[in-house]
Amino acid sequence: MGRLQRLLATLGNPQDQLPPTIHVAGTNGKGSTCAFLAQMARAKGERVHIYTSPHLVNFNERILLDSEPVDDRTLIEALARAEAANFGEPITFFEITTAAAFLLFSEHPADRLILEVGLGGRTDATNVIAKPALTVITPVSMDHQEFLGTSLDKIARMKAGIAKFGVPMVIGNQEAEAEAALREEAKTVGAPVFVWGTDYRAYPQHGRLVYEDESRVWDLPAPGLLGPHQILNAGTAAAAAAVLQWPEEAVAEGIAKAKWPGRLQNITGGPLGEIAKSANAELWLDGGHNESAARALSHALADMDEREDRPLIIIAGFTAGRDVQSWATHFAGLASKLIAVEFHTGRGASMRADEVVKDCERVGLTAETAPGLIQAMRLAAKYSPPPRILIGGSLYLAGEALALGGAPPHKTAG
């Protein structure tokens, strides 16, 4: 982070002039938790800035000023100022774009910043915030081991690096090894913790969400984001709101109205949606790309299958180096077939489709290739009875799918 701190100092340390910040790290559910928190804050009348990554279609999605994507001119000017202040010194893409984001957040009035960690936590570019209002750790699982560590303990400790002295840390539902590491790291720096299962919990009941802690019981609407795993994310966001003493009414509205593109999103328009519609098929999109995300997604799809029996056809692409077998294992007994494609976003190397097929077949999932999304959709739509089609495996592929139907809704609530 030394490069970024040098650049920020040249820019006048905008990271020290931000609105009260909720800093969110974790492996799965960060984006959804940010969406719930942002909508809760808006429901209580706050102007909210949001910083997330990666983007799905347009870079502007990463930087929301007062909940709206930054316009091109404002973004270009901020990037130009950051580039000029860097004087040609070594800097990463994420570092300089984070510097530009902090410039914009410091110069545009707001009441709250929802700040998502890019990768990890301790050494992440966003971790230059000296005193956030709150930190949040969503479920930690194995992902990006080449950067974060090869055990759950090491990855959790990296995530916990956003802990700050005296700043409460809300810890979402964790495996025991991760929870122990998070608690230990928080204790080391003097951060009080509020832990799922010990200090609070959330669960579905009669089509609603119940949140409980020592001081309150909230009867809340079902999450606006679909899937059983969103109970965990909404519950963690509710806990963060409780720690900050936000009113129940704002929490309820935030949970009900939050939206987040690329997370179990039903697609009905654009060329892909039209192909599905012509075959009376359903089309869903989810960018979850690791084993934990696949497990949650498979449970959500199995729940759909219990309500309406349709064959499941998956169209998937993966970034190079992904553990496809671990992902595909969760769909081996659920999906009728996987159609492997390669994405062409220019934002990451795609795994070869034939390699994806081999990995899927090793875990008992029938697979074939298609040259692109349109061709894969046409193949999938031929199944009878009319199938449920999932496009998944990568946020890059999700972005490509959304781009085919035009820009996605930006990352705010409706």
N, C-alpha and C positions, 0 to 999 in steps of 0.2 A: 504493500500500500504506500510505500515511500514515494513512488512516482506521483500518485494521485494527490497525496498530501502536499507535495511541492507545488503541483499545479493549482490546487485549491488555495494555497497561500498566496500565489500570484494573483488569483482572481478575487482576493479579499475574504477568503474563508466563508463562502456562502453556506457551507454545511452547518455553521454556527448561527445562522439566521433563518432557520426553517420553522414552520409551524410545529406545534406539539406533534410528535411523531410516534406512530406504532410501527415497530420494526418486526417483520415476520420472516422466520426461517423455518426449515423443515424439508422433508423429501417430497411428500405428497400432500395436496390440499392447500398449499400456500395461496395459490391464485383464488380459489374459491373462498377461503377464509378472508382474504383481502376484500373480495367482492361483498361478502356479508358485512364486514366492518365498515366499508365505505358507505354502503346504503344505510346502515344504522346511524352513522354520523350525519349523513344528509337528512335522515328522518328527524333528527333532533335540531336541525337548522344550521348545521355547520357547512361551510365551504370546504371542499375536500380536494387536495391534490393526491395523485396516485402514481407510483412508479413500479412497474412490473416488467418482466421479461420471460421468454422472448416474445416478440410480436408474431401475429399470425399472418397478416397481409401487409400492413403498413407500419413502418417504424414508429410513426406518431402515436400508435396505440400504447407504447411504453410509457409515455409521459402525458398524464392527464392533468390539465390545469383547471381547477374548479370543476372537476369531473368531465371535462371535455378534452379530446385529443388536441395536443398542441398543433397550431396551424403551421404550414410549411415555412412561411417567412420567419416566424418567431423561432422555430427550431433551427433553421439554417443560420440565423444570426447568432444564436447561442453557441452552436457548434463552431462557428467561425471565431468567436471570441475565445473559446476554450483552446482551439487549435493555435491561435496567435499567441496565447499566454503560455503555451507549452514550449514554444521556441524550438520546435523540431526535436525535442528530447524523446527518448523511447517512452511509449505509452500504449496500453492495450485499447482495443475498440470499446470494451465495456467501461474501462476507467474514464476515457474521455467523454463518452456519452453520459456517464454518471455525473461527471463534473458539469456538463451542460445542463443536465436535469436539475442539479442543485442550484445552479445559477437561476434558472427559471422559477423554481419553487421559492427561492429567497426574494425574488423581485415581484412576484404576483401574490397579492394578499390572499390568505386562506386561514382557516381555523384548525386544519388537521392535515397531516401527511400520512398516508398509508404507504409504507416503504417495504417492498419485497426484496429479500436477499437474492442476488443473482445465482451464486453457487457457493454452497457451504455456509460460511458465517464468519468465522474468526478472521480470515484473510480476504473476505469479500470486499469489493470496492465500496459497498454501501455502509460498511462498518466503521466509517469515520465519524458517525454521529456520536457525540460525546455523552449526551444525556437524553435518550428518548423518553417519552412518557410511559411507555410500556414495551416489553418484548414478548413475542409469541413464538412457540415452537410447535409446529404441526407434526403429525406422525413422521418418525424417522425410519428409513429403511435403507437397504443396500442400493446404492446408485452412485455413479461417478467415482468408483473406487480408485481410479487412477489419480484422482485429485484429492479425495477426502479421506482415504484410508480403507483398509481391507477388512475391517470388522465393524459391527454395529456400534461398539463402544467408541472406536476412533471417530466414526462419522458423527455420532451424537455429540462428542466433545467439540468437534469442529463447528457444528451447528450452534452449540451453546456459547460459542465465542462472541455472540452478540450481547451476552449478559453484561449488565453494568451495575456498579455499586448503588444500592438503594432503589433500583428500578425494578418494579415487580415483573416477574416472568411467568406467563401463563403457559403451561405445558399440556399439550393435547394428549390424546390416548396413545400410549407407547408400549412397545415390548419392554419387558422387565430390564433387560441389559441397557437399552437406550435411556429408560427413565432414570436408572441409577446413575448413569454418566451425566445426564442433564442436571440432576439434583446436586451432584458433587461439584460440577463446574460452577453452578449458580452459587453454592455455598462458599466456594473459594473466593469469588469476587464480591460477596455480600449482597446478592440479589435475592429478595424474598420470592418464593415460588408459590404458585397456585396450580395444583396438579389434578388432572383428570383421575377420577376414581378415589381420590383421597379428599380433595377439597371441593370438588364439584363433579357432576355427572349430567348427562343428557340422554334421553331415550324417546323412541316413538311411542305414542299411546293414542288409540282411537283416531288415527289419521292426523295427529298433531305432534308437536315436539315439547316434551317436558324438560325443563332445566332446573336443577336443584343445587344449592350450596347451603352452607350453614345459616345464611341470613335470609334466603329467599327461595320460593318455588315459583317459577314462571310457566304458565300454560301458553305456549307459543304456537303460531301456525307451522304447518309443514314447510320445510325449506323450498324456496322457489327453484333451486337447483336440484336436478333429479338424481336418484340413486341412494341406496341405504348409507353409503359412505358419507353423504352430505350431512347426515345426523352428527357425525364426528366433527366435521368442519363448522357447522352451524353452532354446535354445542361449545366448541372452543372459542368461536367469535362471541357467543353470549357470555362466556366466562370473562373474556377480555372487557366486554362492556360492563359487566358487573363490578370488576375491579376498578374501572374508571367511574363507577357510579352513574352510568347512563340509565335513563328511564326505561321501564319495561315496554312502554308503547313504541319507542324508537327501535328497540331490539326486535320486537314483533314485526314491525314494518320492514326492517332490514332483512330479516330472515325470509319473509314472504316474497319480497320484490327483487332480491338480488339476481343478477344475470352474469354469466361468464361464458363467452363463446369458446367452443372447442371442448366443452366438458359435457358429455352425454347430451349433445345438442341435436334436436330433431331438425332435419333439413327438408324443406318442402319446396323451395324455389331454385332457380338457376337450372342449368343443363342437367346436373346430377339429380336434383329433385324432380325434374320433369321425367327423366327416365324411370325413376322409382314410381312416380304417380301413374305413368302409362301402364305399369305392370301391377298396379295395386299393391306395391311393396312399401315398406317403411324404410326410411333412411336415417341413420344416426351417425353422429360424429363424436369422437373422443380422442384427445391427444395423449392420454396416459401411455407411458412408454417403458415403465419398469415393472418388476414382478408384483409389487404391492398394488400398483395402479391396476394391473391386469386382474388381480384377485378381486378388487373392489368392483371393477367393471363387469367381470363375469357374474358376480352375485347380482348386480343390478339387472343384467340381461336375463339371468335365470328367473328373476322375479317377474320380469315382463312376460317371459315364456309361460309362467304359471297362469297369468291372466289371459293370454291370447297365444295359442300355439301356432308359431310360425317357424319354419326352418331359418336358422341363423347363418348368414353368409358374411364372412369378414373380408374386407379389402384392406390390406395392411402394407406399410412400408416402414423401414427402420433406418436410423442413422448407422453408419458403419461402426462395428465394434459392439453393438448392442447384444445382450444375451436373449436372443429370440426364443430359444428353447424354454427358458423360464417363463417368458411372457406367454408363449403359445400353450404351455401345459394347462393353463387355466381354462382354455377353450376347447381342449381335445375332446371332451365328452359333451360339449355344448353346441359347437358349430358344425354344420354340415360340410363346410369347405372354407378354406382361406385362399384368396386370390392375391398373390404378391405383386406389388408394383414398385417402381422407383420414383422418387420425387425429384423435382427439378427446380427447387427454389433458389439455388445458389447460396444457401445459408448453412450448408452442412452436407457432408458426403453421404450419399444414400447407399445402403447395402444392396448388393446385386440381388435381383428378384429370385434368381435360381438358387442362391445361397439361402435365402429365406425359406424357400420351398423345402430344401434339404433339412433345415433345422426343424421345421414344422412336422415333417414326416417322421423325424426321429422320435417325436413325442406322441405320435399317433394321430396327428391332425392332417387330413387330406388337403393337399395344396396344389395350386397351379399358378402360372404367371400370366400377366397381361401387360401390354406395352404402356398403358397409362390408365388414369382414373376413368375416363369416359368408356374405354373398352372394357375395363373391369366391371363398371356398372352395368353395361349391356349384358355381360356374361352372367352377373349375379341376378339380374332382373328376369332371366329366363327360367329360373327355378320355379317349381310348382310343388305345393301351393305357394302363393305370393310370399316372398321371404321378408325377414327383417334383415336389413343390410347395415353393417357397421363399418365405417371407415376409421381405422385406428393405427396405433403403433408409433406415431410420431406427431409432435406438434407441427413439424414442417409439413407433413402430409395433410394435417388438418388445415393449415393455412392455405395450401394449394387447393384443397377442396372448397374452402370458403371463397377464395379468389375467383374460382370458376363461376360462382354465383354472385359476384360482386363483393365489395368490402363487407366484412362482418359487422354486426353491431359492436360499438366500441365497449371497452371493458368497464361499464358502469351498470347500474340498475336502470330499469326503464323509467 
